Amino acid sequence: IYMLSTGVSSLPACGGTIQTKVSNGQLNLIFSNVSQCSNFDIVSSNGDSVNYPNKKLQGLDGARSGSFTLPKSVIDFGGNIVRVKLKSNSGQTVDNIVITFIAF
């Protein structure tokens, strides 16, 4: 899935949607109604791998949600490309998301 800094996209494998917003130079990701996945991870930032602990979406199967603000350590001034992954516990179901945005 390829996204810009402000938008909404469906999650084809995991179900539900992801919304992106930039506020005060930070990128916010909002997951809604996720049905097949419960784990969120930042994979890379501007081509560099990121050591970011796996986060869990809240809620029950079929209606998981979560809001995450990416840490400033993965954001550079100017153009940024961040890759995140949403996956099931088993790793069988995965959505890879590439977000392009500008931080001021």
DODRENZA-803953 format. One record per atom (N, C-alpha, C, O): x, y, z; residue number from 0; atom name. Coordinates in pm, whole numbers, plus 50000, padded with zeros to 5 digits. Example, Ala and Ser with C-alpha at 12.3 -4.5 7.8 and 13.67 -1.06 7.14 Angstrom:
residues 2
<<51319 49431 50780> 0 "N">
<<51230 49550 50780> 0 "CA">
<<51320 49670 50780> 0 "C">
<<51424 49668 50846> 0 "O">
<<51285 49775 50708> 1 "N">
<<51367 49894 50714> 1 "CA">
<<51290 50003 50787> 1 "C">
<<51341 50114 50804> 1 "O">
end
This chain:
residues 104
<<50086 49883 50000> 0 "N">
<<50000 50000 50000> 0 "CA">
<<50091 50123 50000> 0 "C">
<<50182 50132 50082> 0 "O">
<<50067 50217 49910> 1 "N">
<<50144 50341 49905> 1 "CA">
<<50051 50455 49944> 1 "C">
<<49941 50469 49891> 1 "O">
<<50098 50538 50039> 2 "N">
<<50016 50648 50090> 2 "CA">
<<50097 50776 50100> 2 "C">
<<50220 50774 50106> 2 "O">
<<50024 50887 50102> 3 "N">
<<50083 51017 50130> 3 "CA">
<<50055 51053 50275> 3 "C">
<<49992 50975 50348> 3 "O">
<<50101 51169 50317> 4 "N">
<<50094 51208 50458> 4 "CA">
<<49953 51228 50511> 4 "C">
<<49931 51218 50631> 4 "O">
<<49858 51257 50426> 5 "N">
<<49720 51275 50470> 5 "CA">
<<49630 51195 50378> 5 "C">
<<49613 51229 50261> 5 "O">
<<49573 51090 50432> 6 "N">
<<49486 51008 50349> 6 "CA">
<<49430 50890 50427> 6 "C">
<<49463 50868 50543> 6 "O">
<<49346 50814 50358> 7 "N">
<<49286 50694 50413> 7 "CA">
<<49299 50585 50309> 7 "C">
<<49277 50609 50190> 7 "O">
<<49334 50465 50352> 8 "N">
<<49345 50353 50260> 8 "CA">
<<49291 50227 50325> 8 "C">
<<49301 50209 50446> 8 "O">
<<49235 50140 50243> 9 "N">
<<49189 50010 50291> 9 "CA">
<<49310 49918 50309> 9 "C">
<<49410 49930 50238> 9 "O">
<<49298 49827 50403> 10 "N">
<<49401 49727 50428> 10 "CA">
<<49353 49595 50366> 10 "C">
<<49270 49527 50425> 10 "O">
<<49404 49558 50247> 11 "N">
<<49348 49444 50175> 11 "CA">
<<49364 49310 50247> 11 "C">
<<49271 49230 50244> 11 "O">
<<49476 49284 50310> 12 "N">
<<49497 49156 50378> 12 "CA">
<<49441 49156 50520> 12 "C">
<<49378 49060 50563> 12 "O">
<<49466 49264 50591> 13 "N">
<<49429 49271 50733> 13 "CA">
<<49285 49314 50756> 13 "C">
<<49229 49291 50863> 13 "O">
<<49224 49375 50657> 14 "N">
<<49090 49429 50674> 14 "CA">
<<49095 49561 50749> 14 "C">
<<49192 49589 50820> 14 "O">
<<48993 49641 50735> 15 "N">
<<48988 49771 50801> 15 "CA">
<<49057 49879 50720> 15 "C">
<<49079 49863 50600> 15 "O">
<<49092 49989 50788> 16 "N">
<<49154 50103 50720> 16 "CA">
<<49271 50158 50800> 16 "C">
<<49283 50136 50921> 16 "O">
<<49357 50232 50729> 17 "N">
<<49462 50310 50791> 17 "CA">
<<49443 50454 50745> 17 "C">
<<49415 50480 50628> 17 "O">
<<49457 50547 50839> 18 "N">
<<49451 50690 50808> 18 "CA">
<<49584 50751 50850> 18 "C">
<<49638 50716 50955> 18 "O">
<<49637 50841 50768> 19 "N">
<<49762 50911 50801> 19 "CA">
<<49735 51060 50816> 19 "C">
<<49655 51118 50743> 19 "O">
<<49804 51120 50913> 20 "N">
<<49793 51264 50937> 20 "CA">
<<49929 51315 50983> 20 "C">
<<49997 51248 51061> 20 "O">
<<49967 51433 50936> 21 "N">
<<50087 51498 50986> 21 "CA">
<<50044 51616 51072> 21 "C">
<<49963 51699 51030> 21 "O">
<<50099 51623 51192> 22 "N">
<<50068 51732 51284> 22 "CA">
<<50194 51769 51360> 22 "C">
<<50259 51683 51418> 22 "O">
<<50228 51896 51358> 23 "N">
<<50348 51945 51427> 23 "CA">
<<50473 51868 51387> 23 "C">
<<50558 51838 51471> 23 "O">
<<50486 51836 51258> 24 "N">
<<50604 51767 51209> 24 "CA">
<<50610 51620 51243> 24 "C">
<<50712 51556 51218> 24 "O">
<<50503 51564 51300> 25 "N">
<<50501 51422 51335> 25 "CA">
<<50394 51351 51254> 25 "C">
<<50291 51409 51219> 25 "O">
<<50419 51224 51224> 26 "N">
<<50325 51143 51147> 26 "CA">
<<50242 51057 51241> 26 "C">
<<50297 50984 51324> 26 "O">
<<50111 51067 51227> 27 "N">
<<50019 50986 51307> 27 "CA">
<<49952 50883 51217> 27 "C">
<<49909 50915 51106> 27 "O">
<<49945 50759 51265> 28 "N">
<<49878 50650 51194> 28 "CA">
<<49760 50606 51277> 28 "C">
<<49774 50581 51397> 28 "O">
<<49644 50596 51214> 29 "N">
<<49522 50558 51285> 29 "CA">
<<49463 50436 51215> 29 "C">
<<49422 50444 51099> 29 "O">
<<49458 50324 51285> 30 "N">
<<49400 50201 51232> 30 "CA">
<<49259 50185 51286> 30 "C">
<<49234 50211 51404> 30 "O">
<<49165 50143 51199> 31 "N">
<<49025 50125 51239> 31 "CA">
<<48969 49995 51183> 31 "C">
<<48998 49957 51070> 31 "O">
<<48888 49928 51264> 32 "N">
<<48814 49808 51222> 32 "CA">
<<48901 49701 51157> 32 "C">
<<48860 49637 51061> 32 "O">
<<49021 49682 51211> 33 "N">
<<49112 49581 51158> 33 "CA">
<<49063 49443 51201> 33 "C">
<<49040 49419 51319> 33 "O">
<<49048 49352 51104> 34 "N">
<<48987 49223 51136> 34 "CA">
<<49085 49106 51143> 34 "C">
<<49059 49010 51215> 34 "O">
<<49196 49112 51070> 35 "N">
<<49283 48994 51060> 35 "CA">
<<49422 49011 51121> 35 "C">
<<49497 48914 51126> 35 "O">
<<49457 49130 51168> 36 "N">
<<49593 49155 51217> 36 "CA">
<<49589 49230 51350> 36 "C">
<<49495 49304 51379> 36 "O">
<<49693 49207 51430> 37 "N">
<<49695 49274 51561> 37 "CA">
<<49830 49332 51597> 37 "C">
<<49845 49387 51706> 37 "O">
<<49931 49323 51510> 38 "N">
<<50066 49369 51540> 38 "CA">
<<50111 49476 51443> 38 "C">
<<50097 49461 51322> 38 "O">
<<50165 49585 51498> 39 "N">
<<50212 49700 51419> 39 "CA">
<<50362 49715 51441> 39 "C">
<<50410 49706 51553> 39 "O">
<<50436 49738 51332> 40 "N">
<<50581 49753 51343> 40 "CA">
<<50630 49854 51240> 40 "C">
<<50581 49857 51127> 40 "O">
<<50726 49937 51280> 41 "N">
<<50795 50026 51186> 41 "CA">
<<50914 49948 51133> 41 "C">
<<50999 49905 51211> 41 "O">
<<50922 49930 51001> 42 "N">
<<51026 49848 50940> 42 "CA">
<<51148 49932 50904> 42 "C">
<<51261 49895 50934> 42 "O">
<<51124 50046 50837> 43 "N">
<<51237 50130 50797> 43 "CA">
<<51194 50275 50784> 43 "C">
<<51076 50308 50769> 43 "O">
<<51295 50361 50791> 44 "N">
<<51274 50504 50773> 44 "CA">
<<51382 50556 50681> 44 "C">
<<51501 50545 50711> 44 "O">
<<51342 50613 50569> 45 "N">
<<51435 50668 50471> 45 "CA">
<<51543 50568 50433> 45 "C">
<<51660 50605 50416> 45 "O">
<<51505 50442 50420> 46 "N">
<<51597 50338 50376> 46 "CA">
<<51675 50270 50487> 46 "C">
<<51739 50168 50462> 46 "O">
<<51672 50324 50608> 47 "N">
<<51744 50264 50720> 47 "CA">
<<51649 50178 50801> 47 "C">
<<51536 50218 50827> 47 "O">
<<51695 50059 50842> 48 "N">
<<51609 49974 50924> 48 "CA">
<<51592 50040 51061> 48 "C">
<<51680 50113 51108> 48 "O">
<<51478 50013 51124> 49 "N">
<<51444 50077 51251> 49 "CA">
<<51422 49969 51355> 49 "C">
<<51350 49872 51330> 49 "O">
<<51483 49985 51470> 50 "N">
<<51462 49892 51581> 50 "CA">
<<51347 49947 51664> 50 "C">
<<51368 50021 51760> 50 "O">
<<51226 49910 51627> 51 "N">
<<51105 49961 51692> 51 "CA">
<<51028 49842 51747> 51 "C">
<<50999 49748 51674> 51 "O">
<<50996 49844 51875> 52 "N">
<<50925 49729 51932> 52 "CA">
<<50786 49712 51872> 52 "C">
<<50714 49809 51848> 52 "O">
<<50752 49588 51848> 53 "N">
<<50620 49554 51796> 53 "CA">
<<50512 49607 51890> 53 "C">
<<50521 49588 52012> 53 "O">
<<50410 49672 51836> 54 "N">
<<50299 49724 51916> 54 "CA">
<<50172 49647 51883> 54 "C">
<<50154 49602 51770> 54 "O">
<<50085 49632 51981> 55 "N">
<<49959 49561 51962> 55 "CA">
<<49846 49660 51939> 55 "C">
<<49837 49763 52006> 55 "O">
<<49759 49627 51843> 56 "N">
<<49635 49703 51827> 56 "CA">
<<49540 49659 51938> 56 "C">
<<49544 49545 51982> 56 "O">
<<49457 49750 51981> 57 "N">
<<49362 49722 52089> 57 "CA">
<<49230 49674 52031> 57 "C">
<<49198 49702 51915> 57 "O">
<<49154 49602 52111> 58 "N">
<<49020 49560 52070> 58 "CA">
<<49012 49412 52041> 58 "C">
<<49111 49339 52051> 58 "O">
<<48894 49369 52005> 59 "N">
<<48866 49229 51976> 59 "CA">
<<48888 49199 51829> 59 "C">
<<48890 49289 51746> 59 "O">
<<48904 49069 51798> 60 "N">
<<48916 49029 51658> 60 "CA">
<<48799 49087 51579> 60 "C">
<<48684 49082 51624> 60 "O">
<<48828 49139 51464> 61 "N">
<<48724 49196 51379> 61 "CA">
<<48701 49343 51399> 61 "C">
<<48640 49409 51315> 61 "O">
<<48749 49396 51511> 62 "N">
<<48726 49539 51538> 62 "CA">
<<48845 49600 51612> 62 "C">
<<48827 49678 51706> 62 "O">
<<48966 49564 51572> 63 "N">
<<49085 49620 51637> 63 "CA">
<<49110 49761 51586> 63 "C">
<<49078 49795 51472> 63 "O">
<<49169 49843 51673> 64 "N">
<<49203 49979 51634> 64 "CA">
<<49326 50023 51711> 64 "C">
<<49369 49958 51806> 64 "O">
<<49382 50134 51668> 65 "N">
<<49498 50189 51737> 65 "CA">
<<49544 50315 51669> 65 "C">
<<49526 50334 51548> 65 "O">
<<49604 50403 51747> 66 "N">
<<49659 50527 51697> 66 "CA">
<<49804 50535 51741> 66 "C">
<<49834 50519 51860> 66 "O">
<<49893 50558 51648> 67 "N">
<<50036 50561 51678> 67 "CA">
<<50097 50688 51621> 67 "C">
<<50070 50724 51507> 67 "O">
<<50180 50755 51700> 68 "N">
<<50259 50868 51653> 68 "CA">
<<50400 50817 51635> 68 "C">
<<50462 50768 51730> 68 "O">
<<50452 50830 51514> 69 "N">
<<50588 50781 51491> 69 "CA">
<<50687 50864 51571> 69 "C">
<<50675 50986 51577> 69 "O">
<<50785 50798 51632> 70 "N">
<<50884 50871 51711> 70 "CA">
<<50966 50966 51623> 70 "C">
<<50992 50938 51506> 70 "O">
<<51006 51078 51682> 71 "N">
<<51084 51177 51607> 71 "CA">
<<51214 51118 51554> 71 "C">
<<51270 51168 51456> 71 "O">
<<51263 51011 51618> 72 "N">
<<51389 50950 51574> 72 "CA">
<<51379 50889 51435> 72 "C">
<<51483 50867 51371> 72 "O">
<<51259 50860 51385> 73 "N">
<<51246 50803 51251> 73 "CA">
<<51206 50907 51148> 73 "C">
<<51182 50874 51032> 73 "O">
<<51199 51034 51188> 74 "N">
<<51157 51141 51098> 74 "CA">
<<51271 51241 51078> 74 "C">
<<51331 51287 51175> 74 "O">
<<51299 51272 50952> 75 "N">
<<51399 51372 50918> 75 "CA">
<<51329 51496 50865> 75 "C">
<<51218 51487 50812> 75 "O">
<<51394 51612 50877> 76 "N">
<<51343 51734 50816> 76 "CA">
<<51337 51712 50666> 76 "C">
<<51430 51656 50608> 76 "O">
<<51230 51756 50602> 77 "N">
<<51215 51742 50457> 77 "CA">
<<51143 51614 50421> 77 "C">
<<51057 51568 50496> 77 "O">
<<51178 51556 50307> 78 "N">
<<51109 51438 50257> 78 "CA">
<<51142 51312 50335> 78 "C">
<<51258 51288 50370> 78 "O">
<<51041 51232 50363> 79 "N">
<<51057 51108 50438> 79 "CA">
<<50980 50995 50371> 79 "C">
<<50875 51017 50311> 79 "O">
<<51034 50876 50381> 80 "N">
<<50962 50755 50341> 80 "CA">
<<50973 50658 50457> 80 "C">
<<51083 50618 50496> 80 "O">
<<50859 50620 50512> 81 "N">
<<50854 50528 50624> 81 "CA">
<<50778 50404 50580> 81 "C">
<<50670 50414 50521> 81 "O">
<<50833 50288 50610> 82 "N">
<<50767 50160 50581> 82 "CA">
<<50722 50098 50712> 82 "C">
<<50801 50080 50804> 82 "O">
<<50594 50066 50719> 83 "N">
<<50538 50000 50836> 83 "CA">
<<50471 49870 50794> 83 "C">
<<50434 49852 50678> 83 "O">
<<50455 49781 50891> 84 "N">
<<50396 49650 50864> 84 "CA">
<<50288 49624 50967> 84 "C">
<<50306 49649 51086> 84 "O">
<<50175 49575 50919> 85 "N">
<<50066 49530 51005> 85 "CA">
<<50052 49382 50977> 85 "C">
<<50037 49341 50862> 85 "O">
<<50056 49298 51084> 86 "N">
<<50054 49154 51061> 86 "CA">
<<49979 49080 51170> 86 "C">
<<49955 49132 51279> 86 "O">
<<49941 48957 51138> 87 "N">
<<49875 48870 51235> 87 "CA">
<<49980 48812 51329> 87 "C">
<<50100 48822 51302> 87 "O">
<<49936 48751 51438> 88 "N">
<<50030 48688 51533> 88 "CA">
<<50116 48583 51465> 88 "C">
<<50234 48571 51495> 88 "O">
<<50057 48506 51373> 89 "N">
<<50130 48399 51305> 89 "CA">
<<50222 48452 51195> 89 "C">
<<50314 48383 51151> 89 "O">
<<50198 48577 51151> 90 "N">
<<50276 48633 51041> 90 "CA">
<<50225 48590 50905> 90 "C">
<<50283 48627 50803> 90 "O">
<<50117 48512 50901> 91 "N">
<<50060 48464 50775> 91 "CA">
<<49989 48575 50698> 91 "C">
<<49989 48576 50575> 91 "O">
<<49928 48669 50770> 92 "N">
<<49854 48779 50708> 92 "CA">
<<49932 48908 50731> 92 "C">
<<49963 48943 50845> 92 "O">
<<49964 48978 50623> 93 "N">
<<50051 49097 50633> 93 "CA">
<<50005 49204 50534> 93 "C">
<<49972 49174 50420> 93 "O">
<<50004 49329 50579> 94 "N">
<<49994 49444 50491> 94 "CA">
<<50120 49528 50512> 94 "C">
<<50151 49566 50624> 94 "O">
<<50192 49555 50403> 95 "N">
<<50308 49644 50406> 95 "CA">
<<50263 49780 50355> 95 "C">
<<50201 49791 50250> 95 "O">
<<50297 49884 50431> 96 "N">
<<50250 50018 50399> 96 "CA">
<<50371 50110 50384> 96 "C">
<<50458 50114 50472> 96 "O">
<<50376 50183 50275> 97 "N">
<<50484 50279 50248> 97 "CA">
<<50420 50418 50251> 97 "C">
<<50329 50447 50174> 97 "O">
<<50471 50504 50340> 98 "N">
<<50413 50637 50356> 98 "CA">
<<50519 50741 50320> 98 "C">
<<50629 50741 50374> 98 "O">
<<50484 50831 50228> 99 "N">
<<50570 50940 50187> 99 "CA">
<<50514 51069 50243> 99 "C">
<<50397 51099 50225> 99 "O">
<<50600 51146 50313> 100 "N">
<<50553 51272 50371> 100 "CA">
<<50668 51368 50389> 100 "C">
<<50785 51330 50383> 100 "O">
<<50633 51493 50412> 101 "N">
<<50731 51598 50436> 101 "CA">
<<50715 51647 50579> 101 "C">
<<50604 51679 50623> 101 "O">
<<50825 51653 50652> 102 "N">
<<50824 51707 50789> 102 "CA">
<<50895 51841 50788> 102 "C">
<<51002 51856 50730> 102 "O">
<<50834 51938 50853> 103 "N">
<<50893 52073 50861> 103 "CA">
<<50953 52097 50996> 103 "C">
<<51006 52205 51022> 103 "O">
end
